[in-house]
Amino acid sequence: MIQKLITLAISLLILAAIYYKIDLVHLRNVLANAEPRFLFISLSLVVPLTMLTAWRLQILAPARAHIDFAEANRLILVASVLNMVLPSKMGDIAKAWFMRSEKARSSLTLSLVIFEKTADMLSLLFWCALGLLFYPRKDAIFWTLTAAVIGGFIFGIALLASRNLAGLVFKIDRARKLAAGWKEMQDFFWSDKQRLFVVSTMSIFIWFLHLLQIWLFIFTLRASAPFIANLGLAPLALLAGLLPLTFAGIGTRDAAFIFLYRPYFAAPVAAALGILCTARYLIPAVAGLPFLHRYLVRMRT
């Protein structure tokens, strides 16, 4: 509880600093003049994104986990609720506890969720690397970020593919049970080339839609930025929101949008973009509230 209050306080302090520096009248006008059609289309993308993510979870999960499409959707929505209060997307890790059963032990379900989030991270890094490579305004900082993103992408692929590397990582973390579950997931994942292709392609497409949604937010605010630049900059802002410093990434993500998009539009517009990006997390979280109690009871028992 104390940690949550600290992260909330940090978020409020960062937001206070942002709103103190920018023109609040301009921010209000930007939000008031938002294009309704683009706003509806962009926010509506939350629905297919949730369903595609649930479908991927259903495909990825072993049959004995007994996860149908409806259950996968509920798990995604409940994880969205917990991600609003837990740092660094830990709500997705809590999802592993909800999936475990007599036939699917906790180490396997935890490995499944980590496998799923690794696929998400790799897809995000893929688009980020592509965007940064073609980003026209690179300085030393951006070249360093580009190298770091490409390095992270290569390491993630190696972690998924190499048992030796995975064994070394888990040995360092002293997570023997997780290592066993991870090995089982590797065997399951790589044994079916069709599943491998479907999950990989779907993950890349899902994150393309996420970044397209953010690009549509920009047009909603009657601003513009090149799509290729958005591919590189938006993932950096989302990664900043994963830092376990603030409440649900609020504050760090907003500051990153203001800093990264300053060549294309003013700070009040970027601040409004941060608000819309918070809404894209809030909508599935609200939709998941009716299912939360059921899973919390299951976890307690």
C-alpha positions in Angstrom: 0.0 0.0 0.0 2.8 2.4 0.9 4.5 1.7 -2.5 1.3 2.4 -4.3 0.9 5.7 -2.5 4.5 6.6 -3.4 4.0 5.9 -7.1 0.8 7.8 -7.1 2.5 10.8 -5.4 5.3 10.7 -8.0 2.8 10.6 -10.8 0.9 13.6 -9.4 4.2 15.5 -8.9 5.2 14.9 -12.5 1.8 15.9 -13.8 1.9 19.0 -11.6 5.3 19.9 -13.1 4.0 19.3 -16.7 0.8 21.3 -16.2 2.7 24.1 -14.5 5.0 24.5 -17.5 2.5 24.2 -20.3 -0.4 26.5 -21.4 -3.4 25.0 -19.8 -5.8 27.1 -21.8 -4.2 25.7 -25.0 -4.5 22.2 -23.6 -8.2 22.7 -22.8 -8.8 24.0 -26.3 -6.9 21.1 -27.9 -9.1 18.6 -26.0 -12.3 20.6 -26.7 -11.6 20.8 -30.5 -10.7 17.1 -30.8 -12.0 15.5 -34.1 -15.0 13.4 -33.0 -14.8 10.8 -35.8 -11.1 10.1 -35.2 -11.7 10.0 -31.5 -14.4 7.3 -31.9 -12.4 5.3 -34.4 -9.2 5.4 -32.4 -10.8 4.5 -29.0 -12.9 1.8 -30.7 -9.7 0.0 -31.6 -9.5 -1.1 -27.9 -12.2 -3.7 -28.7 -10.4 -5.6 -31.6 -7.1 -5.2 -29.8 -8.5 -6.9 -26.7 -10.1 -9.7 -28.7 -7.0 -10.3 -30.8 -4.8 -10.5 -27.7 -7.3 -12.9 -26.1 -7.3 -15.1 -29.3 -3.5 -15.2 -29.2 -3.5 -16.2 -25.6 -5.9 -19.0 -26.4 -3.7 -20.2 -29.3 -0.5 -20.0 -27.2 -1.9 -21.8 -24.1 -1.5 -25.6 -23.9 -4.8 -27.6 -24.2 -4.7 -28.7 -20.6 -4.9 -25.1 -19.4 -8.6 -25.1 -20.7 -8.7 -21.5 -21.8 -11.5 -20.8 -24.3 -12.0 -17.5 -26.1 -14.4 -16.1 -23.5 -12.1 -17.0 -20.7 -9.1 -15.5 -22.5 -11.0 -12.2 -22.9 -11.9 -12.1 -19.2 -8.3 -12.8 -18.3 -7.1 -9.9 -20.5 -9.6 -7.5 -19.1 -8.9 -8.4 -15.5 -5.1 -8.1 -16.1 -5.9 -4.6 -17.5 -7.6 -3.7 -14.2 -4.6 -4.8 -12.2 -2.2 -3.1 -14.5 -3.7 0.2 -13.5 -2.6 -0.3 -9.9 0.4 -2.6 -10.2 3.8 -1.3 -11.5 5.4 -2.5 -14.8 2.4 -4.4 -16.1 2.5 -6.8 -13.2 -1.2 -7.4 -13.7 -0.2 -9.6 -16.6 2.0 -11.7 -14.3 -1.0 -12.0 -11.8 -2.9 -13.4 -14.7 -0.7 -16.6 -14.3 -2.2 -17.2 -10.9 -5.7 -17.0 -12.3 -4.9 -19.6 -15.0 -3.3 -22.2 -12.8 -5.1 -25.5 -12.0 -4.4 -29.1 -11.1 -3.3 -29.8 -14.7 -1.6 -26.5 -15.3 0.8 -25.7 -12.5 1.8 -22.2 -11.6 5.3 -22.5 -13.1 3.8 -23.4 -16.5 1.2 -20.6 -16.4 3.8 -18.1 -15.3 6.1 -19.1 -18.1 3.1 -18.9 -20.5 2.4 -15.3 -19.5 6.1 -14.3 -19.6 6.3 -16.0 -23.0 3.2 -13.9 -24.1 4.6 -10.6 -22.8 8.0 -11.4 -24.3 6.3 -11.7 -27.7 4.6 -8.4 -27.0 7.9 -6.7 -26.1 9.7 -8.1 -29.2 6.9 -6.9 -31.4 7.1 -3.4 -29.8 10.9 -3.4 -30.2 10.5 -4.5 -33.8 8.4 -1.6 -34.8 10.4 0.8 -32.6 13.7 -0.3 -34.3 12.1 0.0 -37.8 10.8 3.5 -37.0 14.1 4.7 -35.4 16.2 3.4 -38.3 14.2 5.7 -40.7 13.7 8.5 -38.2 15.2 11.6 -39.8 16.1 13.6 -36.7 18.6 11.2 -35.0 21.3 12.7 -32.9 23.7 10.8 -30.6 20.9 10.0 -28.1 18.7 8.6 -30.7 21.5 6.5 -32.3 22.1 5.1 -28.8 18.5 4.3 -28.3 18.3 2.7 -31.7 21.3 0.4 -30.8 19.7 -0.4 -27.5 16.4 -1.3 -29.0 18.0 -3.5 -31.7 20.1 -5.2 -29.0 17.1 -5.8 -26.8 15.2 -7.3 -29.8 18.1 -9.7 -30.6 18.4 -10.7 -26.9 14.7 -11.4 -26.7 14.7 -13.6 -29.8 17.7 -15.5 -28.4 15.9 -16.0 -25.0 12.9 -17.5 -26.8 15.0 -19.7 -29.0 18.0 -20.8 -26.9 17.6 -23.2 -24.0 21.2 -22.5 -22.9 20.6 -18.8 -22.6 17.3 -19.3 -20.9 18.9 -21.7 -18.5 21.7 -19.2 -17.7 19.2 -16.4 -17.0 17.1 -18.6 -14.7 20.2 -19.9 -13.0 21.2 -16.3 -12.2 17.7 -15.7 -10.9 17.6 -19.0 -9.0 14.2 -19.8 -10.5 14.3 -23.5 -11.1 10.6 -24.1 -11.2 10.2 -21.2 -13.7 13.1 -22.7 -15.8 11.2 -26.0 -16.0 8.0 -24.3 -17.0 9.9 -22.1 -19.6 11.5 -25.2 -21.1 8.1 -26.8 -21.4 6.8 -23.7 -23.1 9.7 -23.7 -25.5 9.1 -27.3 -26.5 5.4 -26.5 -27.0 6.0 -23.3 -28.9 8.7 -24.5 -31.3 7.2 -27.9 -31.9 4.5 -26.4 -34.2 5.8 -24.2 -37.0 2.3 -23.1 -37.9 1.6 -22.0 -34.3 4.9 -20.2 -34.3 4.1 -18.3 -37.5 0.5 -17.4 -36.3 1.6 -16.2 -32.9 4.5 -14.2 -34.2 2.5 -12.6 -37.1 -0.4 -11.9 -34.8 1.9 -10.2 -32.2 3.4 -8.0 -34.8 0.0 -7.1 -36.2 -1.4 -6.4 -32.7 1.3 -3.9 -32.0 1.0 -2.3 -35.4 -2.7 -1.6 -34.4 -1.5 -0.2 -31.0 0.8 2.2 -32.7 -1.8 3.0 -35.4 -4.2 3.9 -32.6 -1.7 6.4 -31.1 -1.1 7.9 -34.6 -4.9 8.3 -34.9 -4.9 10.0 -31.5 -2.6 12.6 -33.1 -5.1 13.3 -35.9 -7.9 13.4 -33.3 -6.1 16.3 -31.7 -5.8 18.0 -35.2 -2.0 17.6 -35.3 0.2 15.6 -37.5 3.4 13.5 -37.4 4.9 11.1 -40.0 3.8 7.6 -39.5 7.3 6.2 -39.6 8.4 8.7 -36.9 5.4 7.6 -34.8 6.6 4.0 -35.1 9.9 4.9 -33.5 8.7 7.5 -31.0 5.5 6.0 -29.6 7.2 2.8 -28.4 9.8 4.8 -26.5 7.0 6.7 -24.7 5.2 3.4 -23.9 8.5 1.9 -22.6 9.0 5.0 -20.4 5.6 4.3 -18.9 6.7 0.8 -17.9 9.3 2.2 -15.5 8.2 1.2 -12.0 8.2 4.7 -10.7 4.7 6.0 -11.3 1.1 4.9 -11.0 0.2 3.0 -14.2 2.9 4.8 -16.1 1.0 8.1 -15.7 3.5 11.0 -15.6 6.6 9.3 -17.1 4.6 8.4 -20.3 3.2 11.9 -20.6 6.6 13.5 -20.1 8.0 11.2 -22.7 5.4 12.2 -25.3 6.1 15.9 -24.7 9.9 15.4 -25.0 9.8 13.0 -28.0 7.2 14.7 -30.1 8.4 18.3 -29.7 9.7 18.5 -33.3 6.1 18.0 -34.5 3.7 19.7 -32.2 3.5 21.9 -29.1 3.7 20.6 -25.5 -0.1 21.1 -24.8 -0.9 18.8 -27.8 1.6 16.2 -26.6 0.1 16.4 -23.1 -3.4 15.8 -24.6 -1.9 12.8 -26.4 -0.7 11.5 -23.1 -4.2 11.8 -21.7 -5.7 9.8 -24.6 -3.0 7.2 -24.2 -4.1 6.8 -20.6 -7.7 6.4 -21.8 -6.6 3.4 -24.0 -5.6 1.6 -20.8 -8.5 2.8 -18.7 -11.3 1.6 -21.0 -10.4 -2.2 -20.8 -9.7 -1.7 -17.1 -13.2 -0.5 -16.6 -14.6 -3.3 -18.7 -12.7 -5.8 -16.6 -14.1 -4.6 -13.2 -17.2 -6.9 -13.3 -14.9 -10.0 -13.6 -12.3 -9.0 -11.0 -14.0 -10.3 -7.9 -14.4 -13.8 -9.4 -10.7 -14.1 -10.0 -9.7 -12.7 -6.7 -11.8 -15.3 -5.0 -10.3 -18.0 -7.1 -6.8 -16.8 -6.2 -7.6 -16.8 -2.5 -9.0 -20.4 -2.6 
